[in-house]
């Protein structure tokens, strides 16, 4: 997934096998994992780098 064609390669692979259910499951799991990662990073950012805790 880190390569420039990461998700595109997964879609092409599953489409060539006509495995649409697995293709959509892969896309949904990537979106879910990305969402959880971003929510966690936002929580860490607010918790650790809170503006009011810094002596601004």
Secondary structure, 3 states (H helix, E strand, C coil): CCCCCHHHHHHHHHHHCCCHHHHHHHHHHHHHHHHHHHHHHHHHHHHHCCHHHCCC
